[in-house]
């Protein structure tokens, strides 16, 4: 199962009135947290002199992009934080 399929499955469970909150939290939340953690582990900050860049992201010239990158900003926003 690819990630999009798994997310679709989780969203469907969240909308299902027959699935309890406890079932969603105990079954889906750990997987979602683990997924976010793995992505954030790839997109760590890297201090280069006075600049902080993303360890994973590069621009079209191969240069590391500033941190937080678009990926970290999107996850931060999705989790309700300021990006």
NUDOFI-253070 format. One line per field, with one value per residue: residue number from 1; residue in one letter; x, y, z of N, C-alpha, C in turn. Coordinates in steps of 0.2 Angstrom, whole numbers, plus 5000, padded with zeros to 4 digits. Atoms other than C-alpha are relative to their C-alpha. Last residue first. Layout:
N
resi	NUM:...
resn	A:...
nc1	X:...
nc2	Y:...
nc3	Z:...
cac1	X:...
cac2	Y:...
cac3	Z:...
cc1	X:...
cc2	Y:...
cc3	Z:...
***
This chain:
83
resi	83:82:81:80:79:78:77:76:75:74:73:72:71:70:69:68:67:66:65:64:63:62:61:60:59:58:57:56:55:54:53:52:51:50:49:48:47:46:45:44:43:42:41:40:39:38:37:36:35:34:33:32:31:30:29:28:27:26:25:24:23:22:21:20:19:18:17:16:15:14:13:12:11:10:9:8:7:6:5:4:3:2:1
resn	X:X:X:X:X:X:X:X:X:X:X:X:X:X:X:X:X:X:X:X:X:X:X:X:X:X:X:X:X:X:X:X:X:X:X:X:X:X:X:X:X:X:X:X:X:X:X:X:X:X:X:X:X:X:X:X:X:X:X:X:X:X:X:X:X:X:X:X:X:X:X:X:X:X:X:X:X:X:X:X:X:X:X
nc1	4995:4998:4994:5003:5000:5005:5006:5001:5002:5007:5006:5001:5003:5008:5001:5003:5004:5000:5005:5005:4998:4997:4992:4998:5004:4995:5003:5003:4995:5003:5003:5003:5006:5006:4998:4995:4996:4993:4996:4997:5000:4996:4994:4996:4999:4995:4994:4997:4999:4994:4995:4999:4997:4993:4995:4998:4998:4996:4994:4996:4998:4995:4994:4999:4994:5000:5003:5005:5007:5002:5001:5006:5005:5000:5003:5007:5003:5001:5006:5006:5002:4996:5004
nc2	5002:4995:4996:4995:5002:5005:4997:4995:5004:5003:4995:4999:5006:5000:5001:5006:5004:4997:4994:5001:4997:5004:4999:5003:4996:4996:4997:5004:5006:5007:5003:5007:5002:4997:4993:4999:4994:5000:4994:4997:4993:4999:5003:4995:4994:5002:5001:4994:4998:5003:4997:4993:5000:5002:4995:4995:5004:5005:4998:4996:5004:5004:4996:4996:5001:5006:4999:5006:4998:4994:5002:5004:4994:4997:5005:5000:4994:5001:5004:4997:4995:4994:4994
nc3	5004:5005:4998:4996:4992:4999:5001:4995:4994:5002:4999:4992:4997:5001:5007:5002:4995:4994:4999:4995:4993:4995:5001:5007:5005:5005:5006:5006:5002:5000:5006:4999:5003:4997:4999:5004:4999:5001:5001:4994:5001:5006:5000:4997:5005:5005:4997:5000:5006:5002:4996:5003:5007:5000:4998:5005:5006:4998:4997:5004:5006:4997:4999:4994:4997:4996:4994:4998:5002:4996:4993:5000:5000:4993:4995:5002:4997:4992:4999:5001:4995:5000:5000
cac1	5027:5016:5010:4993:5000:4996:5006:5021:5020:5019:5033:5044:5041:5043:5061:5063:5077:5085:5088:5104:5112:5110:5107:5088:5086:5091:5081:5088:5099:5088:5098:5103:5115:5127:5141:5132:5121:5110:5092:5084:5073:5076:5071:5056:5050:5053:5044:5029:5027:5029:5016:5004:5007:5005:4989:4980:4977:4976:4969:4957:4950:4949:4939:4927:4923:4905:4903:4915:4923:4939:4940:4939:4953:4964:4960:4964:4980:4985:4981:4992:5006:5007:5000
cac2	5141:5143:5127:5118:5101:5104:5121:5113:5099:5111:5122:5106:5101:5119:5120:5127:5130:5138:5128:5117:5121:5109:5122:5118:5120:5107:5099:5086:5093:5109:5125:5136:5151:5159:5147:5132:5125:5111:5109:5092:5087:5068:5066:5077:5065:5050:5059:5063:5045:5040:5052:5046:5028:5031:5041:5028:5012:5019:5036:5030:5016:5027:5040:5026:5019:5018:5036:5033:5050:5047:5029:5036:5049:5034:5024:5039:5041:5023:5025:5040:5032:5017:5000
cac3	5047:5062:5070:5067:5063:5044:5045:5052:5040:5025:5033:5035:5016:5010:5018:5036:5033:5017:5002:4998:4982:4968:4954:4953:4972:4984:4999:5010:5024:5024:5027:5041:5037:5048:5043:5037:5050:5044:5049:5047:5032:5032:5050:5047:5034:5046:5061:5050:5046:5064:5070:5056:5061:5079:5076:5066:5077:5095:5090:5078:5088:5104:5094:5089:5072:5068:5063:5049:5044:5053:5046:5028:5032:5038:5022:5011:5021:5018:4999:4998:5007:4995:5000
cc1	5004:5006:5001:5005:4997:4999:4994:4993:4998:4998:4994:4995:4999:4997:4992:4998:4996:4995:5000:4995:4994:5002:5003:5007:5003:4996:5006:4999:4998:5005:4997:4996:4997:4994:4994:5002:5006:5003:5007:5004:5002:5001:5004:5007:5004:5001:5006:5007:5003:5002:5007:5006:5001:5003:5007:5005:5003:5003:5005:5006:5005:5003:5006:5006:5001:5007:5001:4998:4995:4993:4998:4998:4993:4994:4999:4996:4993:4997:4999:4994:4993:4997:5004
cc2	5005:4998:5006:5005:5006:4998:4994:5003:5004:4996:4997:5005:5001:4994:5000:5000:5005:4995:5001:5006:4999:5003:4995:5000:4997:5004:5004:5004:4997:4995:4993:4998:4993:4998:5003:5007:5001:5007:4998:5006:5004:5008:5001:4998:5005:5005:4998:5001:5007:5002:4997:5004:5007:5000:4998:5005:5005:4996:4994:5002:5004:4996:4996:5004:5005:4999:4994:5001:4995:5002:5006:4998:4996:5005:5003:4995:5001:5006:4999:4996:5003:5005:5006
cc3	4998:4996:4995:5003:5004:5007:5001:5000:5006:5006:4999:5001:5008:5003:4999:4992:5004:5005:5007:5001:5005:5006:5005:4998:4993:4995:4996:4994:4993:4998:5001:4994:5002:4997:5004:5001:4996:5000:5000:4998:5006:4999:4994:5001:5004:4995:4994:5003:5000:4993:4997:5004:4997:4993:5001:5002:4995:4993:5001:5003:4996:4994:5002:5000:5006:5003:5005:5007:5002:4999:5004:5007:5000:5000:5007:5005:4998:5003:5008:5001:4998:5005:5000
***
